[in-house]
Amino acid sequence: MQSWVNTLWYEGHWLRFILWPLSLIFTAITWSRRWLYTVGIKTTMTLPVPVIIVGNITVGGSGKTPTVIYLIELLRKHGYKPGVISRGYGVKINGVRSVLVGDCASEIGDEPAMIVGRTHVPMVVGAKRIDAAEQLLADFDVDIIISDDGLQHYALGRDIELIILDGERRVGNGMLLPAGPLREGQWRAAAVDHVIVNGGAARETEQQMQLVPTLWHAVNGQSDPKSAPKPGQSVVAMAGIGYPRRFFDTLSTMGFTPESTHEFDDHHTYNRAELMTLAADKPLLMTEKDAVKCRDFAKDNWWYLAVDAKLSSSFDQQLLARIKQVVEEKQR
């Protein structure tokens, strides 16, 4: 399904014109919803600490999770105590729930499991981000909140908005859902603090980000790192993220030529039988986001590649200066 949708949105499929009337309806809904908040018919809750939204205007993977991890590490380095909120995509949560290291991805979402597993950051997930934010402030000692996604969740007041944009696919055919990948019109990008471009080439007003591969880790956490896969070795690769091709391209740049590659839909739920079938006895390579869903049944020769987001020092300085300003304003 995801492969077909990508063809429709990013490869100029003619069916987009058939779906265009539905996109007009979606446009009207998004404009009306935003207008209700703008004129005060619907209210936005302002929180006592700075809130950073890490979102996008397109559907699908653009690099939000590595960006959240980058921000956590940047803020900690400069003395802040960040916490994170998320909806927990694809899981049903009654109310809100704190995320703990080792929590099952099927219960709290794959991205929250990955973020907390990597950083041990205080994090709360819930269908309503306002409720999650209030619980985060009540239960943890945090002085700044990062919202993983939520750009269109206008009930949550925000002080800084970051849009993450795939530098290769950008906005696809430029149409709104369902004919195209846009959640809101391209005008929305002009209203945020920074547009961060993952891969490709950033434009003059945008911030460049690269995802840099670091180390291979055993999915089950038990295998000796010395036995990690090496270029030239016979391997199988899989990815269940918004843009699987990015992972396979990364493997290629690292010198790997997998015997086969397998794409799964974003947030796909794996089981041991299907992965045993596609990998057999060969090393199976995957993303960190996939790994959090496979760790309980992984074989010793299944590995995930950790990647780190890299942004410019100029971006860091601008963001930190803006956060300092927001803190001062909230303390008045």
C-alpha positions as CSV (number, residue, x, y, z in Angstrom):
1,M,0.0,0.0,0.0
2,Q,2.7,2.5,1.0
3,S,4.6,1.8,-2.3
4,W,1.5,2.6,-4.3
5,V,0.8,5.8,-2.4
6,N,4.4,6.9,-2.9
7,T,3.9,6.4,-6.7
8,L,0.8,8.5,-6.6
9,W,2.3,11.3,-4.5
10,Y,5.9,11.5,-5.8
11,E,5.9,10.1,-9.3
12,G,3.1,12.1,-11.0
13,H,0.5,9.3,-11.2
14,W,-2.6,10.5,-13.2
15,L,-5.0,9.3,-10.4
16,R,-4.1,12.4,-8.4
17,F,-6.5,14.4,-10.7
18,I,-9.3,12.0,-9.8
19,L,-8.7,12.5,-6.1
20,W,-8.3,16.3,-6.5
21,P,-11.9,17.1,-5.4
22,L,-11.3,15.2,-2.2
23,S,-8.2,17.3,-1.6
24,L,-10.3,20.5,-1.9
25,I,-12.6,19.2,0.8
26,F,-9.5,18.4,3.0
27,T,-8.2,21.9,2.3
28,A,-11.4,23.5,3.5
29,I,-11.4,21.4,6.6
30,T,-7.8,22.3,7.5
31,W,-8.4,26.0,6.9
32,S,-11.6,26.0,8.9
33,R,-9.9,24.3,11.8
34,R,-7.0,26.7,11.9
35,W,-9.4,29.6,11.6
36,L,-11.3,28.5,14.6
37,Y,-8.2,28.7,16.7
38,T,-7.0,32.0,15.1
39,V,-10.3,33.8,16.0
40,G,-10.5,32.2,19.5
41,I,-13.6,30.0,19.0
42,K,-11.3,27.1,19.9
43,T,-8.7,27.7,22.6
44,T,-5.0,27.0,22.7
45,M,-3.4,26.2,26.0
46,T,-0.2,27.9,26.9
47,L,2.3,26.1,29.1
48,P,4.7,27.6,31.7
49,V,7.7,26.1,29.9
50,P,9.0,26.5,26.3
51,V,7.3,24.1,23.8
52,I,9.1,23.0,20.7
53,I,7.1,21.4,18.0
54,V,9.0,19.0,15.7
55,G,6.6,18.3,12.8
56,N,6.1,18.3,9.1
57,I,3.6,19.3,6.5
58,T,3.8,16.0,4.6
59,V,2.7,12.5,5.5
60,G,5.4,9.9,6.0
61,G,9.0,9.7,7.2
62,S,11.1,12.9,7.0
63,G,13.5,12.4,9.9
64,K,11.5,13.8,12.9
65,T,12.7,11.1,15.4
66,P,16.4,11.7,14.8
67,T,15.8,15.4,15.1
68,V,14.0,15.0,18.4
69,I,17.0,13.0,19.7
70,Y,19.4,15.7,18.4
71,L,17.4,18.3,20.3
72,I,17.4,16.3,23.5
73,E,21.2,16.0,23.4
74,L,21.7,19.7,22.4
75,L,19.4,21.0,25.2
76,R,21.0,18.7,27.9
77,K,24.5,20.0,26.8
78,H,23.4,23.5,27.5
79,G,21.8,22.8,30.9
80,Y,18.2,22.3,30.1
81,K,16.1,19.4,31.3
82,P,13.9,18.4,28.3
83,G,10.9,16.1,28.2
84,V,9.1,14.7,25.2
85,I,5.4,14.2,24.4
86,S,3.9,12.1,21.6
87,R,0.7,10.7,20.4
88,G,2.1,7.2,20.1
89,Y,1.2,6.3,16.5
90,G,-0.8,3.1,16.0
91,V,-1.4,2.2,19.6
92,K,-4.4,2.7,21.8
93,I,-3.7,4.4,25.1
94,N,-6.4,5.3,27.6
95,G,-5.5,8.7,28.8
96,V,-1.8,9.2,29.0
97,R,1.1,6.9,29.8
98,S,4.8,7.5,30.8
99,V,7.3,5.7,28.6
100,L,9.9,3.6,30.4
101,V,13.1,2.1,29.0
102,G,12.3,-1.4,27.7
103,D,8.5,-0.7,27.2
104,C,7.1,-2.7,24.4
105,A,6.7,-0.7,21.1
106,S,3.3,-2.3,20.5
107,E,2.0,-0.6,23.7
108,I,3.5,2.8,23.4
109,G,4.5,3.2,19.8
110,D,7.8,2.5,17.9
111,E,9.1,6.1,17.9
112,P,8.6,6.7,21.6
113,A,10.3,3.3,22.3
114,M,13.2,4.4,20.1
115,I,13.5,7.9,21.6
116,V,13.4,6.7,25.3
117,G,15.6,3.6,24.5
118,R,18.3,5.9,23.1
119,T,18.1,8.9,25.5
120,H,16.2,7.8,28.6
121,V,14.4,11.1,28.4
122,P,11.2,11.7,30.4
123,M,8.4,11.1,28.0
124,V,4.6,10.8,28.1
125,V,2.3,9.6,25.3
126,G,-1.4,10.1,24.9
127,A,-4.0,10.9,22.3
128,K,-4.3,14.4,23.6
129,R,-1.0,16.2,23.6
130,I,-2.2,18.8,26.2
131,D,-2.9,16.0,28.6
132,A,0.4,14.4,27.9
133,A,2.2,17.7,28.5
134,E,0.5,18.4,31.8
135,Q,1.3,14.9,33.0
136,L,4.9,15.3,31.9
137,L,5.2,18.5,34.0
138,A,3.5,16.9,36.9
139,D,5.5,13.8,37.1
140,F,9.0,14.8,35.9
141,D,11.5,17.6,36.5
142,V,11.5,19.1,33.0
143,D,11.9,22.7,32.0
144,I,11.3,22.4,28.2
145,I,9.0,20.2,26.2
146,I,9.6,18.7,22.8
147,S,6.5,17.5,20.9
148,D,7.2,14.7,18.6
149,D,4.9,15.7,15.7
150,G,1.8,17.8,16.5
151,L,2.3,20.7,14.1
152,Q,-1.4,20.6,13.3
153,H,-2.4,20.0,16.9
154,Y,-3.3,23.7,17.5
155,A,-4.8,23.0,21.0
156,L,-1.3,22.8,22.2
157,G,0.4,26.2,22.5
158,R,3.9,26.3,21.0
159,D,6.8,28.7,21.2
160,I,9.0,27.3,18.5
161,E,8.0,25.3,15.4
162,L,10.3,23.2,13.3
163,I,9.3,21.5,10.1
164,I,11.3,18.5,8.9
165,L,11.3,18.1,5.1
166,D,12.7,15.3,3.1
167,G,15.2,16.9,0.8
168,E,14.8,14.4,-2.0
169,R,11.1,14.1,-2.2
170,R,10.2,17.5,-0.7
171,V,6.4,18.1,-1.2
172,G,5.9,15.6,-4.0
173,N,3.2,16.7,-6.4
174,G,2.3,19.7,-4.1
175,M,-1.3,18.5,-3.5
176,L,-3.0,18.0,-0.2
177,L,-4.4,14.7,1.0
178,P,-5.5,12.4,-0.4
179,A,-4.2,13.4,-3.9
180,G,-0.9,14.4,-2.5
181,P,1.3,14.1,0.6
182,L,0.5,17.5,2.2
183,R,-1.2,17.9,5.5
184,E,-1.3,21.6,5.1
185,G,-0.5,23.9,2.2
186,Q,3.1,24.9,1.4
187,W,2.3,28.4,2.9
188,R,2.6,26.7,6.3
189,A,6.4,26.4,6.0
190,A,6.7,30.2,5.9
191,A,5.1,30.5,9.3
192,V,7.5,28.3,11.3
193,D,10.8,29.2,12.9
194,H,12.9,26.8,10.9
195,V,12.5,24.4,8.0
196,I,15.0,21.6,8.4
197,V,15.9,19.7,5.2
198,N,16.9,16.1,5.7
199,G,19.3,15.1,2.8
200,G,19.1,16.7,-0.6
201,A,20.0,20.3,-0.8
202,A,18.6,23.0,1.5
203,R,17.5,26.2,0.0
204,E,18.6,29.7,1.1
205,T,16.1,30.0,4.0
206,E,16.3,26.4,5.1
207,Q,18.6,24.5,7.5
208,Q,20.5,21.5,6.3
209,M,20.5,18.2,8.2
210,Q,22.2,15.0,7.5
211,L,21.6,11.6,9.0
212,V,25.1,10.1,9.7
213,P,25.4,6.4,10.3
214,T,27.3,5.4,13.4
215,L,27.5,1.9,14.7
216,W,25.9,-1.5,14.2
217,H,24.1,-2.8,17.2
218,A,22.7,-6.3,17.9
219,V,18.9,-6.2,17.8
220,N,18.7,-8.6,20.8
221,G,21.4,-6.6,22.6
222,Q,23.4,-9.8,23.2
223,S,25.7,-10.3,20.2
224,D,29.4,-9.3,20.3
225,P,29.9,-6.0,18.4
226,K,33.0,-7.5,16.8
227,S,30.7,-9.8,14.8
228,A,28.8,-6.9,13.3
229,P,28.3,-7.0,9.6
230,K,31.0,-5.8,7.2
231,P,30.9,-4.6,3.6
232,G,31.1,-7.5,1.2
233,Q,29.3,-9.9,3.5
234,S,26.2,-11.7,2.3
235,V,23.3,-9.9,4.0
236,V,19.6,-9.2,3.7
237,A,18.1,-5.7,4.4
238,M,14.7,-4.5,5.5
239,A,13.0,-1.3,6.4
240,G,9.6,-0.3,7.7
241,I,9.9,3.5,7.7
242,G,8.3,6.3,5.8
243,Y,11.0,6.2,3.1
244,P,12.7,2.8,3.1
245,R,14.9,3.7,0.1
246,R,16.9,6.1,2.3
247,F,18.1,3.2,4.4
248,F,19.0,1.1,1.5
249,D,20.9,4.0,-0.1
250,T,22.8,4.4,3.1
251,L,23.8,0.8,3.1
252,S,25.0,1.2,-0.5
253,T,27.2,4.2,0.5
254,M,28.7,2.1,3.3
255,G,29.7,-0.6,0.8
256,F,26.9,-3.1,1.5
257,T,25.2,-4.9,-1.4
258,P,22.3,-6.9,0.1
259,E,21.2,-10.1,-1.6
260,S,17.7,-8.7,-1.2
261,T,15.9,-5.7,0.2
262,H,12.4,-5.7,1.7
263,E,10.2,-2.7,2.2
264,F,7.4,-2.7,4.8
265,D,4.8,0.0,5.5
266,D,5.7,2.6,8.1
267,H,4.9,1.4,11.6
268,H,4.6,-2.2,10.4
269,T,4.2,-4.8,13.1
270,Y,6.7,-7.6,12.6
271,N,6.6,-11.3,13.7
272,R,9.5,-13.7,13.9
273,A,8.1,-16.1,11.2
274,E,8.0,-13.5,8.4
275,L,11.5,-12.2,9.2
276,M,12.9,-15.7,9.5
277,T,11.4,-16.4,6.0
278,L,13.0,-13.4,4.3
279,A,16.4,-13.6,6.1
280,A,16.9,-17.4,6.6
281,D,20.3,-17.8,8.1
282,K,21.8,-14.6,6.7
283,P,22.5,-11.5,8.8
284,L,19.4,-9.2,8.7
285,L,20.0,-5.5,8.6
286,M,17.4,-3.0,9.7
287,T,16.8,0.5,11.1
288,E,16.8,1.4,14.8
289,K,13.0,2.1,14.5
290,D,12.5,-1.4,13.2
291,A,14.7,-2.9,15.9
292,V,12.6,-1.8,18.8
293,K,9.8,-4.0,17.4
294,C,11.9,-7.0,16.9
295,R,14.2,-7.2,19.9
296,D,12.1,-9.7,21.8
297,F,12.4,-12.4,19.1
298,A,15.6,-11.3,17.3
299,K,18.3,-13.8,16.3
300,D,21.9,-13.2,17.2
301,N,22.7,-12.1,13.6
302,W,20.1,-9.4,13.3
303,W,21.6,-5.9,13.4
304,Y,20.3,-2.3,13.4
305,L,22.2,0.8,12.2
306,A,22.1,3.8,14.6
307,V,22.2,7.1,12.9
308,D,22.7,10.6,14.3
309,A,21.2,13.9,13.0
310,K,23.8,16.6,12.3
311,L,22.9,20.2,12.0
312,S,25.0,23.4,11.8
313,S,26.3,25.3,14.7
314,S,24.5,28.3,13.3
315,F,21.2,26.5,13.8
316,D,22.1,25.5,17.3
317,Q,22.9,29.1,18.2
318,Q,19.7,30.5,16.7
319,L,17.6,27.9,18.5
320,L,19.3,28.4,21.8
321,A,18.9,32.1,21.6
322,R,15.2,31.8,20.8
323,I,14.7,29.4,23.7
324,K,16.5,31.8,26.1
325,Q,14.2,34.6,24.9
326,V,11.1,32.4,25.4
327,V,12.2,31.5,29.0
328,E,12.7,35.2,29.8
329,E,9.2,36.1,28.4
330,K,7.5,33.3,30.5
331,Q,9.2,34.4,33.7
332,R,7.9,38.0,33.4
